[in-house]
Amino acid sequence: MRLTALSKEMIANKKVDVMSANPSNTAQLEDRRQLAASVLARKNRQSPRPESAIYSAGSKTFDVRNFSTYPEVKAFNQQVALIAECGVANPYFRINETITGHRTQIEGNDLISYSGYNYLGYSGEPSVREKAKEAIDLFGTSPSASRLVTGEKPVHQQLEKALASFIGVESSLVFANGHATNVTVIGHFLNSDDLVIYDELSHNSVIEGCILSGARRIPFSHNDVRRCEQLIAENVDRYQKVLIVVEGAYSMDGDVSPLKQLAALRRKYPVLLYVDEAHSLGTIGRTGRGISEYAGVKPEEVDFWMGTLSKSLASNGGYIAGKRELIDYLKYTTPGFVYSAGITPANAAAALESLRLLESSSERVARLNANADYFREKALQAGLDIGPSRDTPIVPVIIGDSKGAIKLSDALYKAGVNVHPMFHPVVPPEQARLRFFLSSEHTREEIDYTIELIKRYIA
Ligand SMILES: Cc1ncc(COP(=O)(O)O)c(C=O)c1O
């Protein structure tokens, strides 16, 4: 391409505004086309840009610049197609227009909801909302920095003190996000000289943390203490630190961890124990103190008590609680804490107020457990498969095939019940399910109605 002398001169004299959206005449338009083409040609000469960049190794071939050719994107698209094949609307990212509790509002419709973690109904509780608003008025909407520097507010330390005291350990550290707590703490604490032995049903955040750490990773079959012990015995002398990671309550199956036996392993071998209480704090144990209270294990028998603030505590964030020297070390060294802005004052205040409510009365914990037991009882009477669910507010209804679970979820949604399907790869193939999170606020009528609907649709 070549610019005419005239057009070059015009551009030089700024007679042609090359950025103008509305060239005043065809001559200018032609000039502009030529200019654009020449700039492009020059650019192409300087750095050749192939139209595609094919990666090929073995049976794997994809175009690096064409995302739809990636194997992982194709697998994802197949999942999306599965929903479409069922002839139902996408159940994900529906807009909840009100507080999500035992009920929610979607597309203007009031629904019974089993899809949120508002176990004790504290999200939406007037005093929790009030405290969050007060914190905004006092401290603003952001910590404005890492807590290590100028982000620290009184409410952060109050929450950490309250959490440590409630759990029954010396100290705690609060992070801005629950998932990130596992990733950054496990990722930071372990290194390539260490070993992590974890339950195969561990949450994604645990696995991500383990991968990040570079430690050797060995999963054991779900809740299989004997296998866990075998792995410890075979490996404990070969690594600097050995960390056992389990959850208090498992969020796919709704069962609990055999903490008493695991604590016995910790006494027998020089290993550390890490317990994720995302779904067990506030939900199990007579006063909601979680798996230690439920299993009769002393809090000091676990090295890392990890938990989230987004479930029973009606906020957002995560924590690690344990011995003071551990918490002090993590506080000054964990990348996801040091190099990240802290939890917002409003979120800290909401969790603190929820914790105060929980400590002042266990009535909702009792109601939550009674509701979950009632749901399980009714489901079993209806001949439903609830897997190993027991003593937690999580009840899966196992349907089997993915399409069946997707269609049932859609049918329930249309009849006023909000519950999501879980299917492969989130759960094993042929184990697709609807997962129900109970709340202390669900009524018996709501539960009866739900079970009746499932029974009818399955029939
Ligand atoms: C066991 C477990 N750990 C950690 C998390 C992450 O917590 P958050 O959602 O608060 O980031 C979850 C979330 O559901 C969870 O189930």
Ligand as a Chemical Component Dictionary entry (heavy atoms), coordinates in Angstrom:
data_LIG
# 
_chem_comp.id                   LIG 
_chem_comp.type                 NON-POLYMER 
_chem_comp.pdbx_formal_charge   0 
_chem_comp.three_letter_code    LIG 
# 
loop_
_chem_comp_atom.comp_id 
_chem_comp_atom.atom_id 
_chem_comp_atom.alt_atom_id 
_chem_comp_atom.type_symbol 
_chem_comp_atom.charge 
_chem_comp_atom.model_Cartn_x 
_chem_comp_atom.model_Cartn_y 
_chem_comp_atom.model_Cartn_z 
_chem_comp_atom.pdbx_ordinal 
LIG C1 C1 C 0 -15.231 -27.099 53.030 1  
LIG C2 C2 C 0 -15.124 -25.717 52.486 2  
LIG N1 N1 N 0 -14.017 -24.999 52.710 3  
LIG C3 C3 C 0 -13.871 -23.754 52.227 4  
LIG C4 C4 C 0 -14.870 -23.149 51.498 5  
LIG C5 C5 C 0 -14.693 -21.761 50.963 6  
LIG O1 O1 O 0 -15.424 -20.859 51.720 7  
LIG P1 P1 P 0 -15.997 -19.487 51.138 8  
LIG O2 O2 O 0 -17.166 -19.863 50.282 9  
LIG O3 O3 O 0 -16.397 -18.757 52.362 10 
LIG O4 O4 O 0 -14.909 -18.850 50.372 11 
LIG C6 C6 C 0 -16.045 -23.848 51.262 12 
LIG C7 C7 C 0 -17.141 -23.213 50.496 13 
LIG O5 O5 O 0 -18.205 -23.656 50.336 14 
LIG C8 C8 C 0 -16.193 -25.164 51.766 15 
LIG O6 O6 O 0 -17.288 -25.888 51.543 16 
# 
loop_
_chem_comp_bond.comp_id 
_chem_comp_bond.atom_id_1 
_chem_comp_bond.atom_id_2 
_chem_comp_bond.value_order 
_chem_comp_bond.pdbx_ordinal 
LIG C1 C2 SING 1  
LIG C2 N1 SING 2  
LIG C2 C8 DOUB 3  
LIG N1 C3 DOUB 4  
LIG C3 C4 SING 5  
LIG C4 C5 SING 6  
LIG C4 C6 DOUB 7  
LIG C5 O1 SING 8  
LIG O1 P1 SING 9  
LIG P1 O2 DOUB 10 
LIG P1 O3 SING 11 
LIG P1 O4 SING 12 
LIG C6 C7 SING 13 
LIG C6 C8 SING 14 
LIG C7 O5 DOUB 15 
LIG C8 O6 SING 16 
# 
